[in-house]
Amino acid sequence: MVDELTTHPGHDLDRTQLEDLCRLETGLLLLETTLPAAPALAGWTLFSGYPFARAWAAPRLGASTEAALRAARHTLWPFQRQSAWDEALKEYRAVPAALRGYDIASPEQPPERRRPAAAAGRWEAYRRLLRQAPPFRTRDLRPAGPGLHAFPAGRTTAHVELPVINLRAPAGHDLGAGRHGRGPVRFSYGELRATAAEMDARRPAAWVDRLDRIRWSGRTEHGFTDTTDLTVARLQHLACRERGALHTLRDLIAVHTAHKRRGRVAVIVGQESDALRLVRLYNLHAQGSAAPVLALPGRPWHIERTHREQLRLGRNLLSTEETAFDYLSTACALNELRTEPGTNTPLSFGDAPCHGLRPVSAGTQPGEERVCPMLPACPRHRADRELVDASIWVATIPGLLEVSPHPTQNHEDVRMLELACRRSDLVLVDHADRAQQTLDRSFATARSLVGGRHEFLEDLHERRRRSPRAARRAEAADRSADTWAGALDTGRITARKLHDLLEEQSALRAAVDLTCFSAHSVQRGILKDAFPGPGTAPPDRRLAEQLDEFRKDPFGELRPPGSDRPHSELTALLHDLLRTGDPRNTHARLVWVTEQLFASRADQGQRPDRRLHALAARFELFLLLSALESRLGLLLDTWHAANPVVRAGFNPLTPIPSDFLPLVPEPPMGEMLGFRFAERTSGMGELSFFRCHGVGRELLTGLHALPETDGLPATNVLLMSGTGWAGAATRTHLRVPVGVVAELRTPPPHGVMRHEPELTGEGALRLSEIPPDERTVSLRRAVWALGASEEEGAAEGGPLERQLMTLPDGRDHLLVIVGSYDEAQIVADTLHNMGERWRGRVMRLTRGDDAGSPASDTPDDGARILARSDLGDFRTLNADVLVAPLNALDPRHRVLNHRGTGVFGGVYFLSCPGHFPRDPETAVSAVNSWITRATANGDFTAWTRAGATLSEGGLGLRRRAEREWERLLGRGETWRELGDDRGAVTWDLIVAMAQVIGLAQDGGEAVDVVLVDSGFAPGRHRTPRQPDTARSSRLHSMFEALRPYFDPARTVDPHDRYVARALYGPLWTMLSGYLAGFTDEVPR
């Protein structure tokens, strides 16, 4: 169709412009068929991923229309922003009428379809795009032939001489594997028990006993009732507090599906180390059935971790009996074929030319890229080959988002997540509550700009500098790639200047909220301070509009040629700030422009000089932020143009792949770009940025429907969680109702909760909501009191030593919870250095995990450290105490003794868990929770219909979401200041504490919980004593949040009551038992 339009006379549009024309007309056709009376300007609401059409249309939309809206997003998602759609309409109306399929007299009126002479068959092509998503992009990468080839290796170009290699191309994936249909899957207790008996016969592991300890209840109209069948029809949510039972069900269902039913199942877990362990387990019980989906970047780390595990088990490090090594090879077969001298050193892992071989003919430069011909037999790609026929895929969320089939297997550029849903009869999501948090983070890019370990723009520049010359020449010839490169260069300069400005001026840092700021927030602050009074608007509204216009187009790129708009002077000033050769003169001009813009006529010339210069510094910050936002936005929006140059697919440098943006709604407040500046006591501060790309959690709850956009049957997804129902919690609560609850037939003992802040004999210890320097001192005081020992002269020892002496063998370990990794180091090192009793017996958890580097060995002057992903090995490391941040522990972790029960007999919460005000990651979870709950409870529909038109309703929601985002970022620092957010923060706290207690209770054991910080219930420890309430005390707030579900006199949904008791019963028993001693504080 584009070819037909190209040959039509009377226009000068290029192919890209004609493709945009066709894309826009597809959107107009969708608008015409969905909401015939809607004006053209309302089209963007249909492409945003939100149910605006359903909310606006009086009768419910039909299934075919809903399917068309889902399919259309794959073509039309670039128009999901109102500004992008408006600009496209403006350009479309200027296209010659002979090419257009619609007349748009005004954007405020509905489009009128025409009968164009050119491409008269366009309507059927558009309808096909509305029936199912367009075909996948293809990659035409052929294997390299014999001869000399070049590829980049570090900062140089390496060469290999390839012989004739005749290897059969590996088998590819069938993208239509589910085309023949699949219905719900059902599992009976008897079937799973028979599978468990076979697994025990093959290798005894008490599978039958473990299953017999579990009972499950199914959802009915009025509650839950015991059942022996588990049905998964499209989407099912299974909740189970006991993580051992959850894992037992997961593994039995996976093996039964693959081994007994000859079906296909995908198991999504939290860490790649877990994936490798499960592949080994599944292949034991269903030989050759399982393969992992592995991301390449972390492979060297996994090898090192596996070697460490071998060493701890006393095995020979040269042994390859550990099957994880089968999938972790880093060898490159081409290393021995390199032609340059001095090639004894193997290629570094990241330099292997799996895709980057370029043939070099005699006397010529390298040609187009080829793939390595050794791939069909390459040990690096064993998993890629085995996945084609594997019945069980085991993967992580990042792996599924990142990895695609190798080009020699499938030319289609499809991600493993989509492929897993297409081919699988069942997708098991282990700890779906944690998977939801992972997806929220995946769609919210956060990177360091200046002062961090990996600086985003500098790393991109280094990759570009190291790219082959041929790629750089291609960049120069490609307009979009050249634009991208220019944005990178300007962004680097701007980021450095902005960082230096904040670093040098303490007054500027004090005037800006460094935890989250943007050009818009700085602009508002300037106007508020420059024009104080009852209102915050300047006397002349045109000034605010001028600043808005500059912020959206700081470099004047959208300005028509020859125009002289008011913000042209600001653009010229920005250029001077970035490229000045005379800083003194440029600063004088900055001060002059600041005075002209912000000094009112009444006080012009009378403003104190110091205040004017302070205002000029903030205005300079606004100018630089506007420029940096523009360049970062351009870099991220045109990422595809950089791939040939920077050789970056999806790794710590890159944003979320654009493949997934049509699958999730855009952020309700738009793609917000914000910045943070972290001050440091030593060394320079760190400037970083974050950007929200979409509501990531919606991908999880839409997994079952992914195949439907291509006309294939939906798959079945079982979400398995320990805290997936969580009241008002923002991070873990899933919007999918719990359909099945699994519990232990014999409830375990719960243990007790104590509050002991008066450890030092000098009054109650306060460790929360105090300045950082005081907090460090208080932490050390708490450790000195807790860690007192008989060896050091303390009578009967301190609380930790006394507690350890009362714990039974195998459970004689303590878990100490703090607020951060930095606090974990302070506490662990202090305890380690208190004397011989604790030296070498204390460990602290570090960030080292599947995405990072391994933890090092024991430091000389501090406690030993343990990588987060190695937590399960704690019991083998001869330590008594583990110090860990609260948010570092999650339901995936299990730390078991030889009897299969938790090793921690006691848990000490040293300080009250914080609620992280002004933290972007926390705000992303909160705003995602806000919009998904509003969509479910009817608020979204009411907000949409409040607008006079559909477009106004959509814009009204956007403004409401922007206010909510800013409110979430600015919510109170202290517990008392939280206001209406206290309920959600309380539930997040309930979930975090329940998960830690669940770690200690794993296997059905009691646990002692000790709260040290007086901030848990501060009124009780004041003089005179004051009764605590939910407003003052976290404990009382938790009690009040849980009470409706445990008090028979309260009226709540019976389903919610049943689930709450199953998941949070132990925490409620401990909490209510402790507060029962303070009857004056517990409302009746």
Helices and strands as residue ranges (DSSP letters): H 2-6, H 15-34, G 40-47, H 52-56, H 63-76, G 77-79, H 82-93, E 102-103, E 112-113, H 122-131, E 147-153, E 156-162, E 185-188, H 189-202, H 207-212, E 214-220, E 223-227, E 229-232, E 235-239, H 243-255, I 256-260, E 265-269, H 272-285, E 290-293, H 299-312, G 323-327, G 333-337, G 349-351, E 358-359, G 375-377, G 379-381, H 382-386, E 392-396, H 397-402, H 416-423, E 426-430, H 432-442, E 444-450, H 456-466, H 469-477, H 479-504, H 506-511, H 519-530, H 541-552, H 568-579, H 583-598, H 609-637, G 639-641, H 643-646, G 658-663, E 673-678, E 686-692, H 697-701, G 703-710, E 717-721, E 740-744, E 751-755, H 772-786, G 790-792, H 799-806, E 813-818, H 821-832, E 842-846, E 864-867, G 868-876, E 881-885, G 886-888, E 904-909, H 920-937, H 939-945, H 950-969, G 979-981, H 982-1001, E 1007-1011, G 1014-1016, G 1018-1021, H 1034-1046, H 1054-1075
